[in-house]
């Protein structure tokens, strides 16, 4: 992910709300899709967490 984009997102929503570490965002990148057909997430993903669960 481009550093400028990540920095801009952190400025807008706050650093605590932007995830770039794949290990921390894995729960946001999966759903109930069966494992054999579930696509692997791209390596250049950023997650902006919602304010409310």
C-alpha positions in Angstrom: 0.0 0.0 0.0 1.3 3.4 -0.8 2.7 5.1 2.3 1.1 8.5 1.3 -2.4 6.9 1.2 -1.9 5.2 4.5 -0.6 8.4 6.1 -3.6 10.4 4.7 -6.1 7.8 6.1 -4.4 8.0 9.5 -4.7 11.8 9.5 -8.4 11.6 8.6 -9.6 8.9 11.0 -6.8 8.5 13.5 -3.9 6.0 13.7 -5.8 3.6 15.9 -8.4 3.1 13.2 -6.1 2.1 10.3 -4.6 -1.4 10.1 -1.7 -2.3 7.8 -0.4 -5.4 9.6 -1.8 -8.5 7.9 -1.8 -10.4 11.2 -4.0 -7.7 12.9 -6.5 -7.5 10.0 -7.0 -11.1 9.2 -10.4 -11.2 11.0 -11.6 -8.3 8.7 -10.5 -10.2 5.6 -12.4 -13.5 6.0 -16.0 -14.5 6.1 -18.0 -17.7 6.1 -17.0 -18.7 2.6 -15.8 -22.3 2.5 -12.0 -22.6 2.7 -11.6 -24.4 -0.7 -13.1 -21.4 -2.6 -12.2 -18.5 -0.3 -9.7 -16.2 -2.1 -6.5 -15.2 -0.3 -6.4 -11.5 0.5 -3.9 -9.3 -1.4 -0.7 -8.3 0.4 -1.2 -4.6 -0.2 -4.4 -4.2 1.8 -5.3 -1.6 4.4 -8.3 -1.8 6.7 -10.1 1.3 8.1 -12.0 0.0 11.1 -15.6 1.2 11.7 -16.3 3.5 14.6 -19.1 1.3 15.8 -19.0 -2.5 15.8 
